[in-house]
Amino acid sequence: MKILIQINANNTLLCHEALSMAFALASFEHHIQLYLGDYLCDCLQNEPGGKFAKMLASLALYDMPNLWVNQQNFNKLNTLDLDSQIIENFDKTAFDGIFSL
């Protein structure tokens, strides 16, 4: 199943839960695409060696593709060692399911 997880949560607990869900689904061979919102990107920028950065550094272990972010958030993350890609518009029909948290 191909699933998009949009993380637009505005608190640390929900962001952590969304990432944990993504990794759990990916470990059962679902194809997961992450789209990071403003709050999570701000957390990554403020704590480049923090919990979220460490979690996202393991995307390759789960065969997950580059993170999707908008242009503004891409500029925030360009100093981090994370593979991200600018996406402003995408085809929602390409996914079997979309979770927005």
N, C-alpha and C positions, 0 to 999 in steps of 0.2 A: 504494500500500500504506500502511495506517495502522499506525504503529509507536510503541510506548511504550518509552522508554529510561529505566530507573530507575538513577540514579547513586548507589549506596551504597558506592562505593569508599572506602578509608581512606588513600589516598595521592595525591599531586599528579599523578603520571604517569598513573595509571588514570583520574582525573577528566578530565585533558586529553585522553586518548585517546577517552573516551566522548563528550565534547563535539565533538571533531573528527569522529568517526563520525557524530554527529547532523547536523552541517553537511554532510558529504559526502552522506549519504542525502537530506537535504532539497534539495540542489542538483540531484538527479535526480528531483525532484517527488514524493518520498515525503512523506507527512504525518507529521511527527514531533512527539510530545509528550514533553517532558522532565519527569521527577520527580526533584527534587534531595534527596539524603540529608543527614545531619548533617555529615559531614566537609566536603563542598563548601560548604554554607551557612556553616560556621565559617570556611572560607578566605575566602569573600566578606565576611563580617563583619570579619575581621581585616585584610583588604586590599581596601577598597572601590574602590580605583582599580587593582587588580591585573589580572593576565592573565585570570583567570576572569570578572571583572566586564566587562572589555572584550569578551571573547568573547560573553558572554550579552547584552550591549547590542546585538548585531547580529542578534538573533532576527528582527526585522522584515524584514531583507534576505532572509531565507530563507523568509518567509511562515510562520513558526512561531508558535504561540499562546503565551499566558502560561505561565510556569513553574508547575509544580505542586509544592507543598511542604506539609508538615504544619503544624499550628498553631504549634508551638514554633519551627520554622524560619522561618515567616512573620514572627514577631516579631523574629527576627534580621535579616531582610532589609528590614524596613519603612523603614529609613533610606536604603536604596540606591535608585537610580533604575532599578529593574528591575520589570517587570510580572510579578507573581506572584499565584497563586491558591491558596487553602487547599483541599486535597483530602485527606480522611481515607480514604474508601472510593471505589472506582471500579469500573466494570463492565469486567472484563478481556476480555469477549467483544466489546467494541467495537473491539478492536485485532486486526489481522491477525498481528502479531508483538509479542513483549515481550522486550526485552533487559534483563537485570539485571547491572550491573557494579559 
